[in-house]
């Protein structure tokens, strides 16, 4: 007996395999898109903080960076615009640098390039973690990925 087509079971098995592969691909693309958005925010945040230091040195006056957990915004006094923090991102500061003012976390750069000096951790659940360090004496801003 010769067959000139596929059986219904063969077609269903192939369709199930395609569905499984498509699910894996789309979930991977979704995760990488979220990770990319978080990484882009991290880079933008570091760039904004570096601009704050440059502004303090060029103006010859202290410049503050303000982070609001309530509005999920980050802004620099003296610069137009703001940076929106991703909704799921948590920004935590280690003890010792910065202060709370009117419900916002604030840290400053000074005319000599120095800063309040602090370490911020940007996390999204267990899938994303970046650490931003601001040196107290030099005001140099560095960013690292992962647990350090």
Buried (B, 14 or more C-beta within 10 A) or exposed (E): EEEEEEEEEEEEEEEEEEEEEEEEEEEEEEEEEBEEBBBEBBEEBBEBBBBBBBBBBEEEEBBBBBBBEEEBBBBBBBEEEBBEBBEBBBBEBEEEBBEEEEEBBBBBBBEEBBBBBBBBBBBBEEEBBBBBBBBEEEBBBEBEEEEE
